[in-house]
């Protein structure tokens, strides 16, 4: 028997995102996200209870402002004292790890899904999932976009509005589209 679309997605293989099992998982995530986004801050606390149960890991001191959106949630692991400002979106078709003390500004987007470049395959719903790993004490400025397959090293800074298409070294500052390292003069 062949692999399910979920198994292919998890294995980093091409899979069809038009799939009943994946539809069901996305529905569960949408409900958890809705609960988080519509609860009063006093009721919700730092992270809505439904999101906490959905995520792979939520360490102490994590704070996620509303609104927030994710595709599955089950692929997200957050270290201690991680902060997401309002409007963050994580399309977590692959694993997304965020290290201790890292902060995401408003409207930061993380996209793990890469759609097929062939038109017929794209129409058929084929995509591949690429993980994203964000180290410790990283600052990602508002409106930045992080593409799948990227690792951002400890202590790095991603400038507001940057589009990160390649790995960022520890301690580096990157800006622009595509993001490039700032060189000190």
MOSULQUI-V200785 format. One record per pair of residues at least 4 apart in sequence whose ideal C-beta (glycine too) atoms are under 6 Angstrom apart, sorted by the first residue. I is the first residue (numbers start at 1). J is the second residue. D is the distance in Angstrom with one decimal. If there is no record, write none. Layout:
I J D
I J D
//
This chain:
3 7 4.0
3 8 5.1
5 15 4.5
5 16 5.3
5 19 4.0
5 22 5.9
6 21 5.3
8 13 4.3
8 15 3.6
9 15 4.5
9 93 5.8
9 129 5.1
14 126 5.3
14 128 5.2
16 125 4.6
16 126 5.9
17 125 4.8
17 127 5.4
18 125 3.8
25 72 5.4
29 70 5.8
29 72 5.2
29 73 4.6
32 50 3.7
32 51 5.3
32 54 4.5
33 69 5.6
34 38 5.9
35 48 5.4
35 50 4.4
36 48 3.2
36 51 4.8
37 66 4.5
37 67 4.6
39 43 4.4
39 44 3.9
39 48 5.7
44 48 4.8
46 63 4.4
47 51 5.2
47 52 5.1
47 58 5.9
47 62 5.6
47 64 5.1
52 58 5.0
54 73 3.6
55 73 5.4
55 76 4.7
56 77 4.7
57 77 4.0
58 62 5.1
58 78 5.3
59 79 5.1
59 80 4.2
60 80 5.2
61 80 5.1
61 81 4.0
62 78 4.9
62 82 4.9
63 83 5.0
64 68 5.2
64 84 4.6
65 85 5.3
65 86 4.3
68 88 5.6
69 89 4.6
70 90 4.5
70 92 5.4
71 91 4.8
71 92 5.4
72 92 5.3
75 92 4.0
75 95 4.9
75 96 5.9
76 92 5.3
76 96 5.1
77 97 4.7
78 82 4.5
78 98 5.1
79 99 4.8
79 100 3.9
80 100 4.7
81 101 5.0
82 98 5.0
82 102 5.4
83 103 4.5
84 88 4.3
84 104 4.8
85 105 5.2
85 106 4.2
86 106 5.1
87 106 5.1
87 107 4.2
88 104 5.3
88 108 5.0
89 109 4.7
90 96 5.6
90 110 4.6
91 111 4.9
91 112 5.7
91 113 5.5
92 96 4.9
92 112 5.8
93 112 4.6
93 113 4.5
93 129 3.7
94 112 4.1
94 129 3.7
94 130 5.5
94 131 4.2
95 131 4.5
96 110 5.8
96 132 4.8
97 133 4.9
98 102 5.1
98 134 4.6
99 135 4.7
99 136 3.8
100 136 4.7
101 136 5.8
101 137 4.5
102 134 5.5
102 138 4.2
103 139 5.4
104 108 4.1
104 140 4.8
105 141 4.8
105 142 3.6
106 142 4.5
107 142 5.4
107 143 4.8
108 140 5.1
108 144 5.2
109 145 4.8
110 132 5.3
110 146 4.6
111 147 5.6
112 129 5.2
112 130 5.6
112 148 4.3
113 127 4.9
114 128 5.2
114 130 5.9
114 148 5.6
115 122 5.2
115 127 4.8
116 121 3.7
116 122 4.6
116 126 4.2
121 126 4.4
130 148 2.9
130 149 3.7
132 146 5.7
132 150 5.5
133 151 4.5
134 138 5.2
134 152 4.8
135 152 5.9
135 153 5.0
135 154 3.8
136 154 4.6
137 155 5.1
138 152 5.4
138 156 5.2
139 157 4.9
140 144 5.0
140 158 4.4
141 158 6.0
141 159 5.1
141 160 3.3
142 160 4.8
143 160 5.5
143 161 4.6
144 158 4.9
144 162 4.7
145 163 4.8
146 150 5.5
146 164 4.8
147 165 5.2
150 164 5.4
150 167 6.0
151 167 4.8
152 156 5.1
152 168 4.5
153 168 6.0
153 169 5.1
153 170 3.1
154 170 4.6
155 170 5.7
155 171 4.7
156 168 4.7
156 172 5.2
157 173 4.3
158 162 5.0
158 164 5.9
158 174 5.6
159 175 3.5
162 174 5.8
162 175 5.4
162 176 6.0
162 179 4.1
163 177 4.3
163 178 5.5
163 179 6.0
164 179 4.5
165 178 4.6
168 172 5.4
168 174 5.3
172 181 5.2
173 182 4.6
174 179 4.0
174 181 5.4
175 182 5.9
176 180 5.3
//
